[in-house]
Amino acid sequence: MKLIVKCAWCGKIMEIKEIEEDEAPALPITHSICKCCLRGLRKQTQEIINNNKQNNNKRR
C-alpha cells in the first residue's frame, strides 16, 4: 500500500512511501514539514526569541 507524506504547512507532497498492509492507517496520508517550511519556521521562531529578549532587556 502507498502512504502519501504531505507538508502540513504548505501542502506539498513530499514523498510516497510503500508500507505494509498491516501498518496501513485508515487514510493513506500523513503529515510532516518540508525543508523549506522548516527553515521559515526556524527563522520565525528565532525572531520571536530575539524580540522577547529585547523586550525583557528594556523592562530592566
C-alpha angles and dihedrals in degrees: 000000000000123000119200116217113203132182107251091211106046101014095235115152104242101184146334112231129197111230136178117267092239090056094051117124122220089260118036094229135090134176136233135149124268122228093253094053091043091056090050092047092050090049092050091047092050091049090052091049092049092048091049091050091050092048091049091050091051091054093057 
